[in-house]
Amino acid sequence: MRLPLLALLAKEPAHGYELKQALEQTFGAAYPQPNIGQVYVTLGRLEKNGLIKGQDVDQSNRPNKRVYEITDAGREELAAWFAEPTEGPRVRDEFFMKLVLAPGAGGSDRLALINTQRRHYLNVMRGLSRLAAQDRDNRVAQLLVEGAMLHLQADLDWLERCQEELD
């Protein structure tokens, strides 16, 4: 959460609730909705680490709000994040560990595990399809869902491969 918040603050100063709304509007319903408490805790840590600075703003008839802006150190942290590649394919896969270890441990047979996982992936795909229908006008949300669906399709294909190899 800290680096996406820094990215939003690089665009313009904002208070915690505005940042929560910006994340929700940018990524749509498919992205896990940020908890406002988590947003404020993260902002506090970013400020403590000198990556942002906050200023209290008086409001009439409302409690004061704290507006944050990114610092030079925050911009450097953000540039480093953008410059690094993200995680590659996962090698430590919990499902695969179950698949390999369950038969020797007296657990479920492999076909049952594969079928359970396949049903789970298909249910997740149906849920993503519903979310995509809710955010038809949000191109970023559509790309997020499309990426997740493509990963799920690859996982389904991999399950077929596991079933062929381990039967």
C-alpha positions as CSV (number, residue, x, y, z in Angstrom):
1,M,0.0,0.0,0.0
2,R,2.9,2.4,0.8
3,L,4.2,2.7,-2.8
4,P,0.8,3.2,-4.5
5,L,0.1,5.9,-1.9
6,L,3.4,7.6,-2.8
7,A,2.5,7.4,-6.5
8,L,-0.8,9.1,-5.8
9,L,0.8,11.8,-3.7
10,A,3.4,12.4,-6.5
11,K,0.5,13.5,-8.6
12,E,-0.9,15.9,-6.0
13,P,-1.3,16.4,-2.3
14,A,-4.2,14.7,-0.7
15,H,-5.7,13.5,2.6
16,G,-6.2,9.9,3.6
17,Y,-9.9,9.6,2.5
18,E,-9.1,11.1,-0.9
19,L,-6.3,8.6,-1.4
20,K,-8.6,5.7,-0.5
21,Q,-11.1,7.0,-3.0
22,A,-8.4,7.5,-5.7
23,L,-7.3,3.8,-5.2
24,E,-10.9,2.6,-5.5
25,Q,-11.7,4.7,-8.5
26,T,-8.5,3.9,-10.3
27,F,-8.5,0.1,-9.9
28,G,-12.2,-0.6,-9.6
29,A,-14.1,-3.3,-7.8
30,A,-11.7,-6.1,-8.7
31,Y,-8.9,-4.6,-6.6
32,P,-9.1,-5.3,-2.9
33,Q,-10.7,-2.2,-1.3
34,P,-8.3,-0.4,1.0
35,N,-9.2,-0.1,4.6
36,I,-9.2,3.5,5.7
37,G,-7.4,2.6,8.9
38,Q,-4.7,0.9,6.9
39,V,-4.4,4.0,4.7
40,Y,-3.9,6.3,7.8
41,V,-1.4,3.9,9.4
42,T,0.6,3.7,6.2
43,L,0.5,7.5,5.9
44,G,1.8,7.8,9.4
45,R,4.7,5.4,8.7
46,L,5.5,7.2,5.4
47,E,5.6,10.5,7.3
48,K,7.7,9.1,10.1
49,N,10.2,7.8,7.5
50,G,10.4,11.2,5.8
51,L,8.8,10.1,2.5
52,I,5.9,12.4,2.9
53,K,5.0,15.4,5.0
54,G,1.6,16.3,6.4
55,Q,0.0,19.6,7.3
56,D,-3.1,20.0,9.3
57,V,-5.8,22.0,7.5
58,D,-8.6,23.7,9.5
59,Q,-12.2,23.0,8.4
60,S,-15.3,24.8,9.6
61,N,-17.9,22.5,11.1
62,R,-15.7,19.5,10.6
63,P,-12.6,18.1,12.3
64,N,-9.3,19.2,10.9
65,K,-7.8,17.1,8.1
66,R,-4.2,16.3,7.5
67,V,-3.1,16.8,3.9
68,Y,0.0,15.0,2.8
69,E,2.5,15.7,0.0
70,I,5.5,13.7,-1.2
71,T,9.0,14.7,-0.2
72,D,12.2,14.5,-2.3
73,A,13.1,11.3,-0.4
74,G,9.6,9.9,-1.3
75,R,10.2,10.7,-5.0
76,E,13.5,8.9,-4.9
77,E,11.8,5.8,-3.2
78,L,9.0,5.9,-5.9
79,A,11.6,6.2,-8.7
80,A,13.4,3.1,-7.3
81,W,10.1,1.2,-7.2
82,F,9.3,2.1,-10.8
83,A,12.8,1.1,-11.9
84,E,12.7,-2.4,-10.3
85,P,11.0,-5.4,-12.1
86,T,8.2,-7.0,-10.1
87,E,8.1,-10.6,-9.0
88,G,8.3,-13.2,-11.7
89,P,6.5,-16.5,-11.8
90,R,5.9,-18.1,-8.5
91,V,7.9,-21.3,-7.8
92,R,6.8,-21.9,-4.3
93,D,3.1,-22.8,-5.0
94,E,1.0,-24.0,-2.1
95,F,-1.3,-26.0,-4.3
96,F,1.7,-27.8,-6.0
97,M,3.1,-28.7,-2.6
98,K,-0.2,-30.2,-1.6
99,L,-0.4,-32.1,-4.9
100,V,3.1,-33.6,-4.5
101,L,3.0,-34.3,-0.7
102,A,-0.6,-35.3,-0.1
103,P,-0.5,-38.9,-1.4
104,G,2.5,-39.8,0.7
105,A,1.0,-38.2,3.8
106,G,-2.3,-40.1,3.5
107,G,-4.1,-37.0,2.2
108,S,-6.5,-36.7,-0.7
109,D,-5.6,-38.3,-4.0
110,R,-4.2,-36.1,-6.7
111,L,-7.2,-36.1,-9.0
112,A,-9.4,-34.9,-6.1
113,L,-7.0,-32.1,-5.3
114,I,-6.8,-31.0,-9.0
115,N,-10.6,-31.1,-9.3
116,T,-11.1,-29.0,-6.1
117,Q,-8.5,-26.5,-7.3
118,R,-10.1,-26.4,-10.8
119,R,-13.5,-25.6,-9.3
120,H,-11.9,-22.9,-7.2
121,Y,-10.3,-21.2,-10.2
122,L,-13.5,-21.4,-12.2
123,N,-15.5,-19.8,-9.3
124,V,-12.9,-17.0,-9.1
125,M,-13.2,-16.4,-12.8
126,R,-16.9,-16.1,-12.6
127,G,-16.5,-13.6,-9.7
128,L,-14.0,-11.6,-11.8
129,S,-16.4,-11.6,-14.8
130,R,-19.1,-10.1,-12.5
131,L,-16.7,-7.4,-11.3
132,A,-15.7,-6.6,-14.9
133,A,-19.3,-6.1,-15.7
134,Q,-19.6,-3.5,-12.9
135,D,-16.6,-1.5,-14.1
136,R,-17.2,-1.4,-17.8
137,D,-16.2,2.2,-18.1
138,N,-13.0,1.9,-16.1
139,R,-10.3,0.8,-18.6
140,V,-7.7,0.3,-15.8
141,A,-10.1,-2.0,-13.9
142,Q,-10.8,-3.9,-17.1
143,L,-7.1,-4.5,-17.7
144,L,-6.7,-5.6,-14.0
145,V,-9.5,-8.2,-14.4
146,E,-8.2,-9.3,-17.8
147,G,-4.7,-9.9,-16.4
148,A,-6.2,-11.9,-13.5
149,M,-8.3,-13.9,-15.9
150,L,-5.4,-14.7,-18.1
151,H,-3.4,-15.9,-15.1
152,L,-6.3,-18.1,-14.0
153,Q,-6.5,-19.5,-17.5
154,A,-2.8,-20.3,-17.4
155,D,-3.4,-22.0,-13.9
156,L,-6.2,-24.1,-15.4
157,D,-4.0,-25.1,-18.3
158,W,-1.2,-26.0,-15.8
159,L,-3.7,-28.1,-13.8
160,E,-4.4,-30.1,-17.0
161,R,-0.7,-30.6,-17.4
162,C,-0.3,-31.8,-13.8
163,Q,-3.2,-34.2,-14.3
164,E,-1.6,-35.7,-17.4
165,E,1.8,-36.0,-15.8
166,L,0.8,-37.3,-12.4
167,D,-1.8,-39.9,-13.3
